[in-house]
Amino acid sequence: MSAGTYNFTIEQGTTFSRVLTLQENSSAMNLTGYSVASQMRSTHDSSSIVATFSGSVTNASSGQITLSLTNSQTSAIEEGIYVYDVEITSGAGAVTRILQGNVTVSPEVTR
């Protein structure tokens, strides 16, 4: 399986949450025993992490994972365009990148 590409926008100062449903051969992927990791950086080779998404398997049998950031986390991110990816790790330790792309952070006016 190769990683999909999905670009999205985070509004600075708001609570961010995305539910992703993973499929394998047109059926929901069973994610029992899997964990989720996702980070955002200014560039692919940057050593500085801009944000670490809280990632969890929210419905293993339906292949659903949730990525989220709190409003205080998104407030701390400067306006701009960043890169991210999402990896899942099986109970046996196999790591698979499932998603990658750009994140645009739009500035907050109301503070």
C-alpha positions, 0 to 999 in steps of 0.5 A: 500500500502506498501513502495517499496524498491529502492537503488540508487547512487548519484554522489557527486558534481552533480545535482541529479534528479529522476522522480518516477511514482506511480501506484495503481491497475496497473493505474497511481495514481492521486496525485492531492492535494498531497505533497512530503517529503523525507530525507536522514540520516546516519542511520534510528534512526539518529537525523541528516539529511544528505540531504532533497530532494526537492520533488514535484508532477510534473504531478498529473494525471500521478502519477509523482513526482520528487526528486532532489538535487542541485550540491552544496547539493550533494557536501556537502554529504560525501562519504558513504552509507545512508538511505532514504524514500519518503512520500506523504501526501494527502490533507486530511493529510494522510501520506503514505511512498511510497519508501525507501532504501539505497543511495550510495554517490560516491566521486567527483574527479573534483572540 
